[in-house]
Amino acid sequence: MSARDDILHRIRTALDNNAGHPRGEQRRNAAEADLAATIAARRQGPRPCMPLDLVERFRRNSERMASTVADVATLADVPAAVARYLDEHGIDRRAVIWPALANLDWPAAGIAAEARPARDDDLAGITGCFCALAETGTLMLCAGPNTPAATSLLPETHIAVVPVSRIVAGMEEGWALARAELGTLPRAVNFISGPSRTGDIEQTIVIGAHGPCRVHLILVAEA
């Protein structure tokens, strides 16, 4: 028996033997069953009404959070869209990318894309997303071997590829999708709503304080 099990066993025994608070095996089993049923039900609290056009809601809220948004038809169009964005902002056509995006034709767009762990000297990081939340204009990223978290955190410019089919209403749907598709939740789940910012000093908003100072979203119609 581990130390944890021993402590829990002694607590249960004390509760069972406490004359003022009788709690036998039957009562404890019933309480545990009620708790399991409550967790399994995953009842939602009050939520705002959501429009039918989740893509437009996501776009509007993303821009409100200081992200920029572009549209492409297919995944094959992503490298060219990235090149245009980098050129518009005077950023070198070099980027660290998720291994999951390594099969795109980056050389054809003139981009030196490297699928490797991000470093502090990388200027641009390109990721996908697990899904996107229309309610708040937020990206949901699940860390894994092919989707490392640092790619979205270390470079000063974060470019995210967002299939419109992965835009869901809100965080409740995002977590439900994770439970359904991933089984075991990843080590880290990051929610990104626009560039990094802080108002710690005299309540003055500073962009890029703890992460990217730019977030650019490429919405893909067909992924």
SULJO-V68107 format. One line per field, one symbol per residue. ss: DSSP state (H for helix, E for strand, L for the rest). psi: psi as a letter, one per 20 degrees, with the letter a starting at -180 (. if undefined). burial: I if it has 9 or more other ideal C-beta (glycine too) atoms within 8 Angstrom, else O. A space follows every 50 residues. Layout:
ss=???
psi=???
burial=???
This chain:
ss=LLHHHHHHHHHHHHHHHLLLLLLLHHHHHHHHHHHHHHHHHLLLLLLLLL LLLHHHHHHHHHHHLLLEEEEEEEHHHHHHHHHHHHHHLLLLLEEEELHH HLLLLLHHHLLEEELLLLLLLLLEEEELLLEEELLLLEEEEELELLELLH HHHLLLEEEEEEEHHHEELLHHHHHHHHHHHHLLLLLLEEEELLLLEELL LLLLLEELLLLLLEEEEEEEEEL
psi=prhghgghghggggghiohhmpnagggghgghggghhgghhlpqaqqqpp rhnhghgggghghhjjqqpqprgrhhigghhgggggghjkpqlqqpqphi jiiqmghhjkpnppnrqqrijphppprbqgrqohhjkqqoppqrhjmqhh hihgqipppppophijorgahghghhgghhhhepqrhpppponaqqqqkh okkppppkgjbqippppopogo.
burial=OOOOOIOOIOOIOOIIOIOOOOOOOOIIOOOOOOOOOOOOOOOOOOOOOI OOOIIOIIIIIIIOIIIIIIOIOIIOIIIIIIIIIIIOOOIOIIIIIIIO IIOIOIOOIOIOIOIOOIOOOIIIIIIIIIIIIIIIIIIIIIIOOOIIII IIIIIOIIIIIIIIOIIIIIIIIIOIIIIOOIOOOIOOIIIIOIIIIIOO OOOOOIIIIOIIOIIIIIIIOOO
